[in-house]
């Protein structure tokens, strides 16, 4: 998430009431999670296990809960609770705006696009040309939709990320300030839910087709010409490369990559990254040929036991 204009380190520290290490005028251009940071971004870290990763990342400002040596060319914001202060920055730069009508005046809707009754289209939404948005679709603020996109009834684009920190008093949510971006020629079925990025974008690539009742988690990027069947659940921060096929009721863990042209059969459970160009099946998902071979061996166990008894 980039800020509307550049800010200084001192200005950011004043917003969240923290001390800092670095020049007062050190430039701050935005804020992002570790997997999408760029120079000029703030990244937060609140566990020693991830200090090195954050300090060595592309981010040039690290919001951290310990005074450490500041890497050359970077700056630190020292906070007793980086998670809380990251949320403060999201609320400051991307505050919630309530709606007072079904289609916001700030929404931009292209030529020949049809919006069916009872849809909600939030602030600063962009919808391209020749789209069809069916009844009861909800499109949250800042969503971007390309040309020739069809979205069926009841789908929700842009709900908050499922991202929580355990506190003694309960769970504290990391506030979502990112977007959903739907590219050209995408077809999204009924009752799908696609969560916005925490600070970046959740993206559905050109020409991809989603069946009904699919969940796509925050910051996941789906490539071009992918097919995803009904009731699949894709966790956050997943990369699905081009021309992947995922069949019904597949579930995935977060932070993995599914390679180009992979095929994942129904009800598979994806617990780690999958190489492209192969077919997968099972829980945990593995190459279908290997899984079927294992099942053949298992079926032979009674026969082998009988043979051993005769020895």
N, C-alpha and C positions, 0 to 999 in steps of 0.2 A: 504494500500500500504506500503510494507516494503522497507526500503532503502537497497541498495546493501551491505552496511556495517554499523555498528553502528556509530552514530555521537554523539558529546557532545552538551549540551545546548548552550555553548558559540559559537560553530561552526554554529549552526542553527540560533542563534541571529545575527551573522555576515552576513549570507546569506540574511536575510530580514531586516537588519539594525534596530533592535529593542533592547530595554532594556529587562532584565529578572530578575526573582526572583528564586534563586536556586544556587546550586553549579556549577561552571564552567564545571566540568566533568560529570554532571548529564546525564545519558544515554538516547539517543533518537534513537529509532529503526525504526520508520515509522510515517505515518500520516493517519488518517481515519476520516470518518464522525461519528457522535455520536452513530448511531445504530450498528456500527461494531468495535468500538474502543477496543483495548487491552492494557495492561500495556506496556509502552514503546512508545505508539503512541502520536502524537499531535492531539488535536481536537481544532477547532476554535469556538468561540462564540462572537457575536457582538450585542446582545440584552439582556437587564437586565432580561427579562422574562425567558431566558434559562441559566443564569449564574449558578444557583444551579445544574441544570441537568448536565452541562458540568463539573463543579468542583467535582461533586460526581460520575462521570462516571468512567469507567475502565481506561480511558486515564490518563497518568501520567504527560503529559505536556499540558497545556491549553493556547492557543493563544487567548488573551482577550483584550478588548479595555478599561479596567479600572483596576486601581490598587486595588486589593482586598487581603484579608488574604489568604495566600497560604496554602492549606490543607497539612497535614503531609504526607510526602512521595511523594509529587508532586512538579512540577516546573511551573512557569508562564513565558510566553512571552508577554510583554506589547506592544500593537500595536495600532496606531490610526485607523487602518483599517484592522481587521483580515481577512476579505474576500479577500482583495487585496493580503495580505501576504501569505495566504493559496495558492492562485494561483501562487505566486512567487515560493513557494516551489515545487508545482507540475511541473512548468516549469523547475525548476532546476534539479529535480530528474527524471522526465519523459518528456524530451523535445521532441517536434515533430520532426520526422525524415521523410524527403521527400523520395519518392520512385522514382526509375529510371527504373523499369522493372515491368512486370505484376506479377511475383512471386518472392518475395524477396529471396536472397541467404540464409538468416537466417531462413527461414521457414523450418519446419520439416514435411515431408509428409510420412505417413506410407505405408506399403505394400498393394498392390492391390487397392489402392485408385485411383479413376478416377477424374481428373480435366478437365471439358469440356472447350471449347474455350471461350476466352474473360473474364475469371475470373481474379479478382485482389486478391492477397494474400499478406498481409503486413508483416512487420518485426516481427520476433520472434513468428510467428503463429505456432501452433502445431496441426496437423491433424492426427488422428489415422489410423488404418488399415481398409480396406474394406469399405471406404466411397465413396459416389458419390456426387460431387459438380457440379451442372449443370451450364449451360452457364450464364454469366453475373452476377454471384454472387460476392459480394464485402465483403472481410473479412479483417477488420482493424487490426492494430498491436496488438500483445499480445493475440489474441483470442486463446482459447484452445478447440479443438474438439476431442471427444473420438472416439471409434471404431464403425463401422457399422452405420454411420450417413448419412442420405440423406438430401441434401439441394437443393431446386428447384430454378429455374431461377429467377434472379432479387432480391433475398434476400440480405439484408445488415446487417452484424454483426459488432457491435462495434462503431456505430456513437456516437457522444457526448450526454451527458445527457441534458435533457431539464430542466435546473436549472439556474435561473437568479436572480440578485439583482437589484432592482429599484434604479437608480441614477437620479439626476436632469437632466443629459444630455442624459439619456436613460437607457437601460438594460445592465448589466454587467454579463457575463456568468461565472459560476464556471467551471473551466477547468477540464476535465475528464482525470484521469490517471489510471482508473481501467480496468477491463477486461470483456469479455464475455466468459463464460465456458459452453460448450455443452457436456453433459455426453453421455454415450454409448447408442446406439439403438434409437436415437432421429430422428424423421422425421419432417422437416421444409418445409412448402409449399412455393409457389412462392410469391415474392413481400412482404415478411415479413421484419420487421425492429426490431432489438433487440439492444437496446442501451447499451453501456458499463457502468460499475459502475463509480461513481465519484472517489472513491479511492479503493473500494472493487470490488466484482464480481457480475455480472448479471448471474444467473445460470438457465439452463434448465436441469431438472433431468432425470435420466435413464428412457428410454422407453417412454418418453412423445412425443405426436404427435401434431403438430401445422398445421392448415389448411393454406390457402392462405391469404394474406393481413392482417396480425396480427401485432400490435404494442406492444412491451414489453418495459417498461420504465427501467431506470437505477436502478441498485441494487436490482431488483426484483428477488426473488428466487422461481422457480417453481419446485415442488417435482417430485416424480417418477410416471410414468404411468398416467399422466394427458392428457386430451383431450381438445383442444381449437379450436373452429370453426372459420370460416372466419369473418374478420372485427372486431374482438374483440380488445379492446384497454385497456391494463393493465398499470396503472400508475407506477411511481417509488416507490421503497422500499416496494413493496407488497410481502407478503409471501403466496404462494399457496401450501398447503400441498399435500400429495400423493393422487393420484386417484381422483382428482377433475375434473369435466366435466363442461366446459364453452361453451355455445352455441353462435351462431352468433350475432354480433353487441352488445355484452355486453361491458359496460364501467365501469371502477372502479376509485375511488379516490386513493390517495397515502397513504402509511403507514398502510395499513390494513392487516389482515390475513383472508384467506379463508380456513376453516378447512377441514381435510381429508374426502374424499368421498362426499363432497358437490356437488350438481348439480345446475347450474345457467342457467335458461332458456333464450331464445333469447331476446335481446334488454333490458335486465334488467340493472338497474343503481345501482352499488354497492357503497354505501356512508359510510359504516361502516363494521367492521369485521363480518364475517358470521361463525356460528357454523358448524362443520363438520357433515356429515351424514344426511343432510336435503336438501330439494329441494326448490329453491328460484325463484321468478319471480317478475317483476314489477319495478317501479321507484318511490321511492327508493326500492331496492330489499328487499323482506320479504318472509317468508315461503309461498309457493304456495297455500297451503290449506287455510291459513288465507286470502290471497288476493282473492281467488275465492269465499270464504264465504262473504267477503265484497261486491263483485260485485253482488252476489245474493241479498243481502240486498238492495243495491242501485236500482236494477231493481224493487224492490217491493215498492219503494217510491211513484210512481203515484197511485198504488192501495191503499196504506195507506192514501194518501191525499183524495182520493174519499170516503173512509170509514169515515174519519173525517168530511167531508162536510155533511154527512148524519146524524151526531149526533145532 
